[in-house]
Amino acid sequence: MDIQYVKGVGPKRAVQLKKLNIHTVEDLLYYIPRDYEDRTKFKYISQCINGEKVSLKVQICGYPIKSKPRKNLSIIRVPVRDKTGQATLVWFNQDYILNQVSLGDLVIVNGKINFFGREMQIVNPILEKGSGDKIGKIIPIYSLTSKITNNQMIKIVENALTSYLPNIKEKLPEDLRKELNLMPIKEALVNIHFPKSKDHYIQARKRLAFEELLILQLGLLLIKNRTKELYEGIKFPKDDEIYTFIENLPFKLTNAQMKAFKEIEADMEKDEQMNRLVQGDVGSGKTIVAILAMFKAWRAGYQSVMMAPTEILATQHYESILNFLKDYDINIKLLIGSISNKQKEEILKELKEGNIDILVGTHAVIQDRVEFNKLGLAITDEQHRFGVKQRAVLSQKGNNPDILVMTATPIPRTLSLILYGDLDISIIDELPPGRKKIETYAVGPNMLDRVNEFVRRQLLDGRQAYIVTPLIEENEQLDLQSAEDLYLNLKEEVFTEFKVGLLHGKMKPAEKDEIMEKFVKKQLDILVSTTVIEVGVNVPNANIMVIHNAERFGLAQLHQLRGRVGRGEHQSYCILINGSNSKIARERMRILQKSTDGFYISEKDLELRGPGEFFGTRQHGLPELKVANLFSDMEILKIAQEKAKEILEEDKLLLKEEHFYLRQSIIDLFKDRIKDLILN
């Protein structure tokens, strides 16, 4: 039901609430306070400490006095006492107070203590007579827009609970709720907004977080299970030739690479469609694992396609695949926007006739005109730029080809179960031997001249450098050097003898590719950039990464940026210029100096920043979480995953009566992604 019909809302206020993403009564009931103020603890005057907020039971022991020190300012002072001492209540520009208090009244007040010499004052306190409804309780504090006060929000939520709580249905089966000792839903909703005590709040939050995570897990597992059931995959034959190929590689696969390939091989030999994510740190060697899968598909007479987010990355993959498979009669083609129309037509024709074995390209390869003859394997690089819908489009390009997704964004293991709950996961958490550790240093802005001098010496030795900054153009609120300013300063004043290029997110893809191409071909010595260089590009000669305002980036992002260097034989360096003195910023720089393990760093990132900022979940096509916190609720998440599996084992489409509301919630949450699957 639309939020405007709640008592106290109406059309105008509904507009303000919609800015907070509150569109319906349900949105309001699940709009969780961001904090609480505990006004239940009463103190005596003699126990009060300067600066703290307290509740007091006091008697008015003198007449209210009003003074007017200047125009537009009036001050009301009211003396009060309890059995331990005296204090003064002070209000600014609130003359109505004069009519509310009289000598001898017993009142309760809540406010902040200020000592002026020996006088204790409470400034602009909340005052109530009798039992009152604002003091002696735990008060919710909501995130608000400028047009709605916290008191108004409290009233609106109270009205909604009074009118609509009876209509709320219990989604959890009774047995499950009792087994886990969870509060009933109505009690939980009341206590998340207006907790009777701290313990009531903890129980209410646990109940709501569990329900939210259970619904999310059930949805993801349903998608995964049903996809496997409904879409019969290709059963690739066993083939030992691949092990001869592995033995002839110019290097030995790491144990982690071998384990990941074995998991892929087992998937490919099953008769259900593979949906597997290969998660590996920067430089852990995911590409060769993908090439082994393509080799297996080719041996069985099937075509493979590999997609990358940019033309440069696609070209790099193409060259890498060509190099590894040069001794075999495998036809490999590259399909990107910058090739001529004549070449494109030729490739499309060959592909349809089955003469191309491996096609590499950008997302252009899933357009309507691209037809395969016998597609068996589809590989996508950098999953977070490639959603579930595109994976579905791919499936239709062949007879449910196996799908392999690769990402160089290390995500804490437990979190990846949520984000990629509809995929099986392989992890490559070991770097190939012989890679030199990237030396990482964190310095303050006062060291900039020395940093530039160090970069100059490396450039004179023939190396190349990345210099990264967070913003594209000047922003008055943030005193950060924008990419354009930094570029001009470095080009015209600091590194005049070198060729400097600029790359940022507002450029057209073709411009970005052109600049990047110049850097790859050593036509540029320095690349000044925003974070668009995070993903995958391989420039072995670049051995320096300087990051300005490093405190503005997440740890995982800094680690990704650092991974752009250290790809060649030269010692590589990452220099973090930290413009903040905050404890958290220093701690983050310390973590990066200490570790190069992306999985460890991502765990720490999640711990320090919380999941909200860890990455926008929206880009993963995942529903937003309203209550649960993926870091602090890890234990609840594990139980929810376990229970979701148990529920689906006994009722795989949630058709039992006790699962009716759970099923409904999943359909509401996942919408198009699940309707077709569970309504079949």
PyMOL commands that set and color helices and strands:
alter all, ss='L'
color gray80, all
select helices_A, chain A and resi 3-5+10-19+25-29+45-47+95-99+150-167+174-179+185-193+198-230+241-247+255-268+286-299+311-324+341-353+363-366+383-385+388-395+413-419+445-460+483-494+509-520+531-533+550-552+555-562+583-594+598-609+611-614+617-620+634-650+657-670+672-678
alter helices_A, ss='H'
color red, helices_A
select strands_A, chain A and resi 35-38+42-43+53-60+65-70+73-82+85-92+106-116+119-129+138-141+275-280+303-307+332-335+358-361+375-381+402-407+424-428+439-443+464-468+500-503+526-529+542-547+573-577
alter strands_A, ss='S'
color yellow, strands_A
deselect
rebuild
show_as cartoon
